Amino acid sequence: MVWLALFAVTVVGLPMLVMMVIYNRLATLAHRCEQAFADIDVQLRHRHDVIPSLVETVRSFAGHEKSIIDNVMKARAEALRAVGSTDKLEAESALTASIVRLLAVVEANPTIQAGSHFSELRGEIVDVNNKISAARRFLNLAVGEYNGALDRFPGNLIGHRFGLQEKRSYSLGLDRVFVEDAPAVKI
């Protein structure tokens, strides 16, 4: 009788224990992805805070570039309104492109480059974008690990049964575009 009870516990309990361990691992990896995305979000918010000062500095020297300046501010507003990772990704990509165009205008105007306030702001933008790149790399590693665990056996059976879905990698096109002495960008 004891052997029968022990056998029943082993047959039912061991698979349940394995399923719990695998599910908990997938949940931990999913939380790591969410935390990594939150780290990116913090840096993006900091970038959003720096952009108005950068734009005003450029506007004071190059007011004739109104369309590029307005595009940066519109892209910033869209990025602030974006909800959800897909919308944020698209909005932040557009913002990055508009900042690159703005910096290209600055490259063509030595008067702006000579200003110490602009140099400080540019340095801060460079720093923030490098931090975003680092946080994005961490997120993409976490997403790769999560998606790999979800695709492999037995994670694929357990994860999909509980409704877990693959996560998307995050790219803003910031692969070290912003460096201290960025090369001139031609439009």
Steps between C-alpha positions, in 0.01 A plus 500: 500500500785738584664419168180582316467836675866581434457403135190721466678798658797450268291463186284804577730711716822486300346626174320774694826603664681506166219705347514750788879537471484558123210744528680694774812521283296636208327748732838616636632552149184691403543728803864558404380615156248736657764645732740550210226681305436720805873588507477612137188699581683692774774602257246595234322727748831666583564553128153653466590745777824609331359547149313831562819668624694366203233623258485846657877533480500405132198724434682802643784451248322340205142621502491458122497122552146522638370185328774276646455653846122457479543138388711427809235646729218316320692173521562563871129563557413177316756308707352637822147401391598149385352215698615142467839374397426489124372858490789618718749327273362672190474841669848481649647393166344806337632719782849358460492572126387858560777555759756369251370751241517780758858412589583499128380861484719581796800336333454743212485801733826563689341784699273255679780251559711769663238568768583343835133447585450301180813297571365405843160408358654301217718317750193418707309377193799287403519357852128424517501335158797286595316395818193419291717284274644314799155447653366387163778243469411365846133484404576319177712246687218447751245467217725250320537291815124511569403417140756219490365347821147533364595332171689204649349187647344483758458879526306503175239262641462675833540860385247482220257310720504796742467755219856631508603658170832597345624853560642736239852633494534875531698710256509877463776507243738635763792270433756753615368764259551755773866525582689796635632610162234366268577501129307745288167364381391590148131544438 
